[in-house]
Amino acid sequence: MVIPCLNEADTLAACLQKAQQALLENGIEGEVLVADNGSTDGSIEIAERLGARVVRVPERGYGRALMGGFEAARGRFIIMGDADDSYDFRELPRFVAKLREGFDLVQGCRLPSGGGTVLPGAMPFLHYWWGNPMFSWLARRWFGAPIRDVYCGLRGLAKDLYVRLEQRCTGMEFATEMIIKATLHGARIAEVPITLHPAGRRSHGSHLRTFHDGWRTLRFFLLYSPRWLFLVPGAILIALGLLGYALALPGVRLGGAHLDVHTLLVASLWLLLGYQSILFYVSTKTFAIREGMLPEDPRFEGFFELVSLERGLLAGAAALVSGFVLILVAANRWRLAGFGDLDYAQTMRWVIPGATLTALGFQTILSGFVVSMLGMRRR
């Protein structure tokens, strides 16, 4: 068992004794390892006195402490749990049993929606009613994670799964990174209902910072879901842009509103923003897959088989030329008018689409090269 620790002298002894009791009474062969993150309150001495193995992790961070502990762990399975005595480590055998059944990751669930129990005073109001349910819903909706309590710090996993996940987050989002990456890599995940107790520490408050760590978690979710960060907003913007073109090019009247070139200009803006967002999606997902941050996606590979660099360059060149042609048509009308005043309501119907197509073509050509470079495999 790995217990991350930073100045937990108030509660560490109770946690170690419960963990050791669980191992002894259930005949589980294992060790209790304390991953100390720079304690100065005697936590290290307490751990050593009670027979735990101490691994010193000087780099600060919840994730860093767990990484150091996981890498030092010798067993086939790892159970992790916080040192504030909010988890009853005598529940450890239930996690081991699930791991022995063949599950790769066994997540504790404190929330009633998953059968868990939160004792009075054990979880802040905002965490209970908003933070945990919201992030857990996002994990299920965006990534398909079969869990109801994404933040629960009591969980077990196979050591080989941890090696495969190649986790990178060094802060509190380490725990959510584990669930998301395990889901994306097709790991077998189970959930065990547990009871959350009020933290026993008295010398200092929680290491969790509600808004700071909440933002880091949301940021991580977005970075690991380029579909929701880039693709979906981009598709919506393009749809709005095409709708604007369909209404503004012929000058449709809706009620008392006449949709004219101003609407056309805004629609072009939406098209450009939406297309750029989709290009960002392709670039970021390509990079994430090649760097091992996301697993291979057969649908994405199929996209690249269909849309090669050469085809992208041809499409971009076609859009670029078409845009120039439309602009030249408008320039010729200006010439025929003796380079004087023009009917802007008519001329801009050539200039705006021309400028938009030119920009889209230029974006396509440059992005084609960028994505191609990102997709190159290293030796």
QUISULTA-V851889 format. One record per helix or strand. SS is the DSSP state (h for helix, s for strand). FROM is the first residue (numbers start at 1). LEN is the number of residues. If there is no record, write none. Layout:
SS_FROM_LEN ; SS_FROM_LEN
This chain:
s_2_4 ; h_12_14 ; s_33_4 ; h_43_7 ; s_53_4 ; h_62_11 ; s_77_4 ; s_87_1 ; h_89_13 ; s_105_5 ; h_112_3 ; s_117_2 ; h_125_19 ; s_155_4 ; h_159_7 ; h_174_11 ; s_189_5 ; s_195_2 ; h_210_14 ; h_226_23 ; s_253_2 ; s_257_2 ; h_261_30 ; h_298_9 ; h_309_28 ; h_344_31
